[in-house]
Amino acid sequence: MSSARDTVLGRIRDALALAPAPAVVVPRAYRTGRTLPDDERLALFTDRLLDYKARVHACTADRTAEVIGEALREHSAHRIGVPAGLDARWLTAYDGEVREDHPGVPAAGLDTLDAVVTASAAGCAETGTIFLDGSPGQGRRALSLVPDLHVCVVDLSTVEAGVPEAVARLTPERPTTLISGPSATSDIELERVEGVHGPRTLVVVIRTDV
């Protein structure tokens, strides 16, 4: 004897078979092609990141290692995790322990790290959002979510004015993580609580000449 649930689902399947759904056309008339001069794009992106309570350091490419080293020392990061494809030159000013991540490292192992350093795929100035796509210099999603401090390097040349322009830089088949400031939420009394779903502290190193 069939249950009421089976009867209902059976009737739904019969109805769908008799009346196939028409093709759905999704409108894609987004406003695209917006641009901003480098200085305006940097100022807007920085303003949005600061509003989200991220720490922001703008520098030229030749100071990348210096700025990353200073940020890690400032936060007393003695043990850091890095994706396998991170540019090793970025860590030459850091004298702590560096652990290269791989898929076999469990989440509990990532939780022993003081910080993580990654690259990024793109950014959006309008929303202050950073996009990671799992490329070799960015690593898997867990690596950027478990440690309490994330130092993320963003090249200004990859920061677009708006969301459609930034998304156009991404490969749809790749896993995408969107970061808009440190992880934060509000409790039932609307008190801001940080570090609930990801890093409590986000440091963004913007390389202005790359």
N, C-alpha and C positions, 0 to 999 in steps of 0.2 A: 504494500500500500504506500503510495507516494505521500509525502508531507505537503502541507499547504505551501511551503517554500518552493518545493519542486514544481508544484502546479503553477505558481505565479511565474517562476523563471521560465518554465516551458511555454507559457502563453506569450511572454515577452520575446522569446526566441522565435516563435512562430510569426509574431507580428513583424519583427525585423526582417524575417525572410520574405514576407509578402510585400513589404514596403521598404526596399533598400534605401539607405540614406543618400540624399543627393550630394554631389561633390561640394565641398565647402571651400570657398575662395577667401583666404585671409588677406585683408588689405595690408600692403606694405608701403604705404605712401608716407614714410617717415621723412621728416625734415633732415636732409643730409648735406654733406659738403661744407659744414661750418668750419671756419678756421679762425685762429687768433695768432697774433705775433707771439714769438717765444716768451717775451717778458710778461705779456698779459696772461698767457697760458700758465706760466710758472706762478704768477701772483694769485690767480684764481684757484689753481690746484692746491697751493700752499694754504690759502685761506680756508678752503673746505677741510683739508686735513687737520688744521689746527682747531677748527670748530668741532671736529670729532674727537679732540683731545689726543691726537697723535703728536709725536715729536718729529720735527722736520729739519733736515740739514741739506742745504743746497751746496753743491761743490762741483769742481771740474773733475773729469775722469781720472786725472793723475793724483787726486787726493782721496780716491775711493777707499783705499786701505786705511789711510790715516783716520778718516771720519768714522769708518766702521769700528776700528780699534778703540777710538775714543768713546763711542757709544757703548761698546761692550764693557769697557772698564768703568764707565759711569754707573752702569747697572750691576757691577760686581758679577759679571758673567764669567765664571771660571771654566765651565764646560759647555760647549756649544755643539749643535748639530748642523750639518750642511748637506744639501743634496749632492749626489755623486758628480754632477756636471757643473758645480759652481766654480767660477774662475778662481784658482788658487791664489792669484796675485792680490785678491781682495782681502786676504787674511794675513798678509805679511807683517802687519803692524799689531797683530794679536798674539799674545804669548801664552794663552790658556790652552786647554785641551780641546781638540777638534775631533768630532766623531762623524764619519761619513755615513749617511743613512742608507738603508736598503730595505726592501719589502719584508725581510724576515725579522726586523726589529719590532717587538710588540709595543703597544701603546704605553705599557708600564715602563719600558725602556726609554721612550721619548720623554716621559715625565721626569726622568732624572736629569734632563738637560736644563741648563739655566737660560738658554736662548737658542734661537735658530736664525741663520742668515740665508736669505734667498734672493734670487733675481725676480723679475716680473715680466709679464707678457705685454701689458698695455696699461694705460691709465685714462681716466676721464676727469678733466678739469672741472666741469660743471657740477659733478656730484662728489668729487674727491674720492673716487673709487679706483682701487688697484685690482687688476685682473691677473691671476695666476692660472696657467694652463697645464701644469704638470710636466713642462719641458725639463731637460736635464739640469738646468740651473735653478729650477724651482722645486723639483721633487714632488713627492706624493702629498695629498691633502693633509694627512695626519701630521706630517712634519711641521706644517705651518699653523696647526691648530692646538697641539698639545703643550709645547713649551710656553712659559709665561711671558717671554719677550720675543718679539719678531722684529728683526732688522731686515728691511726690504729695500733693495736697490731698484730704483726706477729711472730709466733714461728719459729725459724730457722729450726726446724725439718720438717716443712711443705714447706720449700723453696727447690725447685728442680733446677737442673742445667739448663735444657732446657724446651722449651714449651711443647713438647709431654709428658714429664714426669710430668709436673705440671698439664696439662689438665687431665691426667689419674687419678689424685686425686679427680676430680670433679664428681658430679652426673649429668648426662646430663639433667635430668628432672628438675633440680633446676634452678632458674633465676640467671644468672651469670653476675657480673659486673667486668670489668677489669680496674684496675687503674694503670697508668704509670705516676706517678708524679701528681702535682697539675693540675687542669683544665687550659688549655692554648690553644691559637690559634694565628694566625698572621693576621693582617689586610691587606688591599690592598697594603700598602707600606712595608709589611713584618715586621712590628713592632709587637713584642710579646705582646699579651694581655692576662692577667690571670684572672681566675674566671668567664669565659664566660659560660661554660657548667657544672660547678661544683665548688668545693671548691677552693678558691684562694691559700690556704695554706694546705699542707699535711705534717703531722708529723708522722713518722713511728717509732714505738717502737719495736725493734727486740729483742726477748727474746732468748738468746743464749743457754740456758740449758733446753729448753722444746721442 
